[in-house]
Amino acid sequence: MALAAHLEELSNKHAKIDETIHKEMKYPAPDTVRITALKKQKLQIKQKIALYNAQ
């Protein structure tokens, strides 16, 4: 897989997770465990993107 395509895929996943987090937070009683897990995933993806951009 080309680097640019991989970066685009990671960016799309990052955006989708961000959208999911925002949807979850709109609920009257948001699932904080799920939100925490999603935020960790989002951070891992952000770190991968930064690593690839640094190369």
N, C-alpha and C positions, 0 to 999 in steps of 0.2 A: 504494500500500500504506500502510495506516495505520501511524503511528509505533509504536504499542504492538505491533502484529503483527510489525513488522520487528525490534523489540527482542526479542520472544519467539523469533523465528527465530534471531537472533544468539546468544541465550542457549542455545538448543538445540544449535547448532553448536559452541559453546564447550564444553558438557558432553560432547558426543559426541567431540570431539577429546581432551578430558581422559581420557575412558574408553579411547580408543585408545592414548594414551600409557602409561597404567597397564598395559594388556594387553601392550604391546610390552616394557615393562620387566620383565615377569615371565618372559620367555624367558631361557634360560641365556646366550645371546649376543645381547642386544638390538641392533637396528640403530640405532646412534647417529646416523647421518645422517638417518634417517627421524624419529627422536625430535626432533632439532634442528629439522627442517622443521615438524613438527607444533607444537612449542612456539612457533615464529615465527608460525604461523597463529593459534594460540590468543591470542597477545599482540596481534596485529592486531585480532582480533575484540573482545578486551577493551577496546582503545583506542576502537574504534567505539562500543561500548556506553557507555563513559564519556563520549564526545563527545555522543551522543544524550541521555544523562541530564542533561548540563550545560545543554542547551537549554531 
